[in-house]
Amino acid sequence: MRPDSTVPSLRLGGRPLPAIGHARMYVCGITPYDTTHLGHARTFVWADVAARVLRHAGNTVKVCRNVTDVDDVLTRAAQRAGSPYDSFAAVQQYYFEQDMAALGVHSVTHQPRAHNYIRETIALAQALLDLGHAYLREGAVYFRGAHVPGQAGLDRQTALDLLAEYGDDPEDPRKDDPFDIALWRPSEAGEPAWPSPWSAGRPGWHAECASMALAIFGPALDLHAGGADLRFPHHAYESALAEAMTGVRPFARAWLHVGMVSKDGAKMAKSTGNLVFVADLLKEHPASVLRLALLSTPWAQEWHYTPGDLSAAAARLDRLHTAAGRPGSSPAADEAVTAALLDDLNVDAALNIAEQEGGRTARTALSVLALE
């Protein structure tokens, strides 16, 4: 890219995301209770590409990727392993970070862990109580969320089903409304607990992310990334909590909801028994091949993984490296690669230009996408 060239804004989902010098990006990170599989990896590699493209366009990008290390699923996994929840989470986080480094995911600016932000989450709950957006019931604090499904464009039954699936229990008798969600919950014996004005307890999932994002970046984000399965209820309620507290809307100017990964006709998940682990694939394939395979389907679409995807990625990477060794390239081709990447992160189009043009253009594309 020429220093004097004019670079258009990144467009995501057909909408421009103009940035003037700086961009604040929040990525919903892992709940560290298991090893990294392709579903996790795809989200974080695409988020990394978004940050790299914003930097390539001349912006300073600060990325916050949280660790949800206070969570009932994690607590149960630690109990089954006979380990304290925090030690168990730290070990799993270490393995995750090893996998991310191998895949070329750039280190993030901030990596808050939920257990270090209990005070901030209590402050968020208290602010929402003071503003009338929450209420106290039997040691628990609930956010008034009746409006959230409508804002998310969901019908009542779909929203109820998703709340139940993700542990928000629409039938909790302490709630005024099924769509209210817990900001703070009393803890039972054996569960992590912290003192609060209301009970010895722990924060709700959505409140954790909202408080960490607000503490790190203030009342608004430029780009929020995460898996498409987090769209509702997690991202919808995270946004609603932040907006209710600050009065600033929208909480996030743009969203990168990365499509899910499926295998053998089912979503890749522990419950379906079809997980493919990053560490296992890296024993057989170069990391750059796996990274390219993760980018082989546009970010917003579901990726139907097959082992053949890795063979196709290896062949394409070979062609790109051969092209990069050729002489030549032109400023117009370099700018075409940049334009493709800024147009909804169109990696496929950018790599097609790079392969055809070769030379510096191919080397630039491989560098921006961390595929060297």
C-alpha positions, 0 to 999 in steps of 0.5 A: 500500500502506498503511503499517500494512497487513500484507504476506505473504511472497513465494511462489515456486513455491508456497513462501513466502520470508519475509524480515525486512527484508533479502534477498540475491539472486544472479543468474547474469549473462552470459558477455560474448561476444555481444549481448543477445538476448531469452533473456538479457533475459527472465531479467534482467527477471524477476529485476528484477521479483522484486527490485522486488516484494521492495522493494515489500513493505518489504525492503532487497534487495541484488542481486549479478549476476556477469559470467563473463568467464573462460570458454572460449567467451568466449576462443574468441570473443575469439580469432576477433575478434583481441582480448584476452579481457578487452578483448573482454569489457569491450566486450560487457559495456558493450553488455549494460548499455546494453540492461539500462538501456534495459529499466528493469532496476535497477542491481545492488548488486554486479557481480563479474567472475570475473577479479577473484575468482581468489584466492577461487576458489583459496581455495574449491578449497583448502578443498574439498581440505582437507575431502576433497571434492576431489582433485588430478590433473595440475595440475587440482583436481576436486570429487567430484560423484557425488552431485549428479545424484541431488540434482538429481533426474536419471537418469544418462544425462540428467545425463551428456548435460547435463554433456557439453553444457555442457563438463564432459566426463564422459570426462575420463580424469583424473576419478575419476568422470564426475560430478566437475567441475573447480574448477581446470584447467591452461591451454594456450598462448593461454588465460588463466592465473593462478598457483595452488598446482597449476598456471598455469591458470584456474577452472571455471565452477561454482566461479567462481559459487560463490566470487563468491556466497560472497565477496559474501553469505557461506554462504547466499542468500535468492533465486537467479535464472537461466535454467532451462537453468542448473538442471543442471549449473551451479546444481546444482554451484554449490550443491553446492560451497558447501554442501560448503565451508560445511556450510550447507544449503540454499545458496539458500532459493528459486530463480527459474529463468526459462523459456527463450525459443523462436522458430520452434519452437526454443530461441533460441540462436546455434546455431539462428540464431534470435536476436532482439536487444534492441538491434534491437527497441528501434529499432522499439519503446518499451522499456516495450513490450518489457519488458511483452512479456518479462513476458507469460508467467509466469516459470517457463514457456517463452515462445514469442516471435512479433512479435505479442507486441509489438503485444499488449504495446503495446495493453495498455500503452496501456490501462493508461496510460489507466486510470492517468489515471482518478480513483479507486482504493481501498486494497483494490485497491492491496492486491490488486495487491500480493497478486498480485505476491507470489503467484508474481510474478503480473504478469498478475493484477496488471495486470488489477486495475490496468486495471480499477481505474485511478487510483492502483492502476494507477499503483502497478502500473506503477511497481512493474513499471517500466512507466511 
